[in-house]
């Protein structure tokens, strides 16, 4: 009898949560890719947590190298009270790392799953969007390898988001928590800053202004960034709730057989 290679077993669904028959737009990944990602959940979780550490370093928390200030970059120009709302991508990778890790340990958490889905989908697409819209400014300030890394790694975050439906039901209460968190982020990032000026991730052309107590936000930079963020928050809400509906319908169909 023929036996499967260990590599081939990474692409099948043995030992994984069954895949519901969901609409393509809430489960766009091929089944083999979902299986591959879930079989490697522990490794992917670890990679995301390493990415979280790099992300905080990128935003300005730099214990290494010792020759630089501990706090620099955007964090140095933001009030301490809003720091939890500033490094959006590192927080998103932290939550997807936690979501996959908790599932792998047999202790999945619906609230973590929902926040991870929103964060990875939103930041995974918003960052390539602004890297494209403001490509001239980014490429003038960012070495091409780093630009390509930021672009590609964030797109992979969006891909990761679509693994979560395999072990999450996306209950409305959990989606509500995610909407509140990312709605609050949009509010203080673009519309009603808590302290100083809006707190979204910097794009080229923004400068620190001590008189403002924060960074400048020229309309030509601010409005496109805001539009992308709000559209993606709405899209994440729709997709999370559509996943919930799709799972309920799939369960109803199973019971009716």
N, C-alpha and C positions, 0 to 999 in steps of 0.2 A: 504493500500500500504506500502510495506517495505521501511524503510528509512535507509540511510547509516549512520554509525557512523562518528563522526568528525575525528577519527583516519583513517578510511578507505578513507575519502575524500582526505587525504594527498597523496594518491598514484594514484589518477586519474588525468586526464589532464584538468579538468574544470578550465577555466580562465587562462590557460597557453598558451604560443605560441605553435602552432601545430608542431608536429615532422615530419620533412622530412624523406623520405625513403632514408637513406644514407648507404654507405657501412659499414659493421660491424667494420672495423678498425678505422673509424673516429667517430663512435657512438657506442662504445662497451658496454655501460651500458644498463641494461634492462630498458624498458620504465618506469616502476613503480619507479625505483630508480631516474631517471631523474626528474620525477614529484615530488617525495618526496623532492629532493634537491631544486627544484625551489619553491615549496610551503614554504620551510623554508629558502628562500634566505636571508631575513633580519637577521635571527639568525646566519646563516652560515657566512654572511659578518662580523657580529660583532665578532664572534669567530676568524675569520682570522685577524681582526685588533688587537685583543688581542694577537694573536700569533705573529703579527708583533712587538708589544711592547716587548714581551718575547724574540723574535729573536734578536732585537737590544741589549737587556740586555745580551744575550748569547754571542754576538760578542764583548761586552766590554763596552757598554754605560750603566753604573750602578749607577743611582742616588740613588738606594736603594740596599743594606743597606748603611747607612751613614758612616759606619766604613771602607768602601772600597773606593779606588780612583774613581772619576767620570768616567774616561776613563781607562780601563784595557783590558786584553785579547788581541785579534788580533788587534782591533782598535788602541791600544796603540803602536803597532809595525808597523803600516802602516802610510804613509804620509797622512796628512789631505786632500790633493788634490784628493786622490783616494778613500776616504771613501764612496762616493756614489756607487762605484763599488765593494765594499767588502762584505757587508751583503746581499748576493744574495737571500737567502730564505726569510728573512723578507720583502724584496722588492717584491718578488713574492706573498706573502700572502697579502701584502698591495694592490697590483693590483687586485687580485681576489676578495678581500673584496670590493674594489671600483667598480669593474665590476658588481658584484651581487647587491651591494647597489644601484648603478645608475639604473640598470634595474628595481629593485623593486620600485624605485621612479619614474619610467616612463621616464627616461632620459638616456638610454643606449648609450655608446660611443664605436664606433668600434675600435679606437686606444687602449683604455684601455682594451677592450676585447682581442685583439690580443696579447698585451704584457702580459696580465694575463695568456692566454693560454700557451704561450711559457714558461713563468716563472714557472707556476705550473707543467707543464709536465716535463720540464727539471730538475728543482730542486727537484721535487717530486720523480723522478727516480734516479737522480745522487746521492743524499744523501744516500738512501738505498744501492746503488751500492758501494760507497766507504766504507760505514759501513760494508758491507760484505767482500769486497776485503781486507780491513785493519782491520778486526774484532778483531784480537789479540791485536793490538795496542789500538784500541778504548776501548775494554773491560778492558784493563789494566789501562786506565785513566778515564773511565766513569762508574759510577754506573749502574748496569744492568737496574734499572727502567728508568733512563734517556736515556740509549741506546735504550731500547724498545720504549720509547716515541718518540724519534727522528726518529726511523725507521718507526713506524706506522703513525705518524702525517705527515711525508713527503709522504708516499704512498697515504694518503687521499688527499694531494694536487694534485697528479696526477689524482685521481678520479674526483675531482672538475673541472679540466680542461675540462672534457668531458660533463659538463653541458652547456658550453658556446655556443655550436652550436645551441641550441634551440632559442637563441635570438640574434645571431650574424651572419652576412653574410660573415665575414672574407674577406672584400675587399682587393685587392692586395696592395693598398697603405698602409693599416693598417698592413698587414703582412710584408711589406717592412720595416716599422718602427720597428717592433718587431725583424726582422732579423738584422737590423743595431744595435739595442741595445744589443742583446745577442751575436751578432758577435763581437761587441766591447768588451763585457765582456770576451769572450774567448780569444781575442787578448791580452788584458792586463793581464788576469789571467794566461796565459800559455806561450805566445810567445813573446810579445813585451811590457814588463811592462813600464808604464809611468814614474815611479820614483822607484828607488830601484830594488827590485826583484819582480817576478810575485805575483799576488794578490789574487789567489784563496783561498777558504775556507781551513783552516789548516787541515791537517790530521796528525795522530801520527807520530812522528819522525822528524817533522820540528822544528827548533830552531831559535830564533831571533839572528841575527848577526849584531852588531852595525857597523862593518866595511862594510858590504854589504848595510846597510841602510834598511834592511828588513829581511825576513825569508829565511832560507836555503831551497833548493828544490832538495833533492836527486833524481836521475833519476828514481829509483825504486818506488818512491812515485809519482813523478810529471807526468811521462808519462801515467801510468794507469788512473790517475785523468783527465788528458787532453783528453785522448782518449774517455772516457765516456762523457765528456762535449761536445766535438765536434760532436760525433755521435748523441747525444740527440738534439743538435741545428739543425742538418740536419733533424732528424726525426720530430721535431716540425714544421719545414718549410714545409716538405712534407705533414704532416697531416693537417696543416692549409690550404694549397692550395688545397689538396684533398677535404676538407670540402667545400671550395668555389666552386669547380667544381661540387661536388655532389649537392649542393644547386641550382646551375644554371641548372643542368640537371633535378632536381625535378621540378623546376619552369617551365621549357620548357615542361615537360610532362603534368603538370597541364593545361597549356595554350593550349596544343594540344588536350585536351579532348573535 
